[in-house]
Each structure stands twice: as C-alpha cells, then as structure tokens.
Amino acid sequence: MARVVVDVMLKPEILDPQGQAVQRALPRLGFEGISDVRQGKRFELEVDGPVDDTALARIHELAESFLANTVIEDFTVKVEEVAEAGK
Amino acid sequence: MTARIGVVTFPGSLDDRDTQRAIKLAGAEPVALWHKDKDLKQVDAVVLPGGFSYGDYLRAGAISRFSPVMATVIEQAKSGMPVLGICNGFQILTEAHLLPGGMLGNDHLHFICRDQKLKVENADTAWTVDYESGQEIHIPLKNMDGRYVADERTLDMLEAEGRVVFRYVVGGEFADGFGNPNGSLRDIAGITNEAGNVVGLMPHPEHAVEPLVGSGRTDGLPFFTSILKKLVNA
C-alpha cells in the first residue's frame, strides 16, 4: 500500500493574498527574516494496490483535470511509502 | 412561442429562483434544470446562477463543472447555444474552460456585497445587445472568489478581440470611490468566448430587475431582454 501526494500551488506570477497575510503576521510572532510566504494545497491519496506506472499516470491525469486548475495552478505528484505496522 | 431559458440548480445554488423570475419578467419562459440531469429539456439558452455549488469545495465551480448537466451544457455551448454564467456560474464556466482565465479569492480576503458600477464594453454578445457600448450600469456584486486572473497573453487577446464585456468602474470621472472590488486583473468584471454566445460575469443582473427591490434600478433586465431578442429573431 502506498500514498501518493499531490501538491498544488498557485502559479508564481499569481498574487497570493492568503500567503501575504500569513507573511505579515510573522514579525508579530517573533519570526524574522521570512520575506515571502505562499500557501498551497496538499492532497494525500491512499492507493489500493500497487502504485505502478499505470496508476501514477491515472493520478497525474486526475491532478491535471480536477485537483489543480492548470490555468492558475501548478502541481507535483510524488509517491510516499507508508510504514506498515509489524515491519 | 416565446424562448425557453434553462436555469440550472446545483446543490448550493442560491440565485436560481431570482434568475427564473428575471427571465419571466423579460417575457421568456424559465425552465428549471437539475444538476444530475443530462437533459436540457430542449431549452434555447442556459443560465448558470450564483451561489456556492458543492460548497465551493476544492475551488469555486470545480466540482459542479463535472456534474452531468454540465456535460451537455459544455457540448451545446460549443455548438453555439447561448450560456450566461453569473458569479458562481462564471466560476463554473472558467473551470469548464468555456471561458479563459480563472477565478480566485478577493484580494482583500473578505466577502464583498455592494451595488457596483460597471461599464459595458461589448454590447454585441448574445446577452448584451440591449445595452449600449460605453453605457454605465449599477448592479449588485456579492462574492468571495471574484478575482479574475489570466496570463498577460490571454488578457491582451481578450482586449484585442473585444471580449472584455464588463469592467468595474474604478477611476476617472466615473469613479464610484470604491475602487476595484476584488483585485480582478485589468478591472475585468465579465468576459465572453470567441463566438460571443458564452458570457460570464461576477455581478448579479438578476437582482436588479425590479424597481421595488435591491438598488431600485432595473439595470440588470437588459441581459434577459437581450437574449430573448436574440432567440426570437433567430
């Protein structure tokens, strides 16, 4: 069993007011030296069965057509092994 | 026989009834359409109303765009059927790629609700022939995700092809003192597709059709008389 993680971020040229609001709060909290924050979305997909090339291709398609709107967002897909109990 | 104009109800639609009422006031026949139903009941045009369809989960309009009714709407829109997307409807149209660009949260991060001054830039679309180019109108604006964005090339293309249909009036002698309400690039409030049959905008014409309610103006009514004129003359 494996987990596939899809990270979605606004394209770099698009203004991210949420990230800016977070960044502006940082000095108040005592965090200095962070010049920019951008906020995105992370999807964790628990996959039944093996994550082979076919499964990854399908997830890529899902990310491209649904999880991200590629007009305004970029995405990455990566496989994360899940540690199973007893191993 | 008058024109039959469909209004889709999604789970979370709010303005479907107001839209039906506006269509009726304009003299056309409103037809209720259901998101789970692929059948458009032989309507001549479709309005996607405002609201928060499917809770706007994921992104505004992202889930609705895959509803059964949208499969037919997308197919028919591509072959010329007039489609108007208001607010959430506009968001659905960008998610469905029937209109270019995308919609994001207001730049000030707050919900906004006010009467908004707009300038009509294109009075040739299926939904705007009863306006005059350059005319100013006041209609209500109420949204969370009203910021229109697109890359520079797309924005330049929209401008060059006259596809910016409405702009927020933010400066110059007609400024209303409020400025751009949501950070939309180039003050864009509404756009159209290449053929001019698909129009999307954030403000709500269906809330400005009777003098008794809302702003007391009927500046939104020409949307619905425009489409009636277009369909009856067709």
Chai-1 contact restraints between the chains, C-beta under 6 A:
chainA,res_idxA,chainB,res_idxB,connection_type,confidence,min_distance_angstrom,max_distance_angstrom,comment,restraint_id
A,I14,B,V149,contact,1.0,0.0,6.0,A-B,restraint_1
A,P17,B,D107,contact,1.0,0.0,6.0,A-B,restraint_2
A,P17,B,L109,contact,1.0,0.0,6.0,A-B,restraint_3
A,N69,B,R59,contact,1.0,0.0,6.0,A-B,restraint_4
A,N69,B,G102,contact,1.0,0.0,6.0,A-B,restraint_5
A,V71,B,G102,contact,1.0,0.0,6.0,A-B,restraint_6
A,I72,B,G102,contact,1.0,0.0,6.0,A-B,restraint_7
A,I72,B,V149,contact,1.0,0.0,6.0,A-B,restraint_8
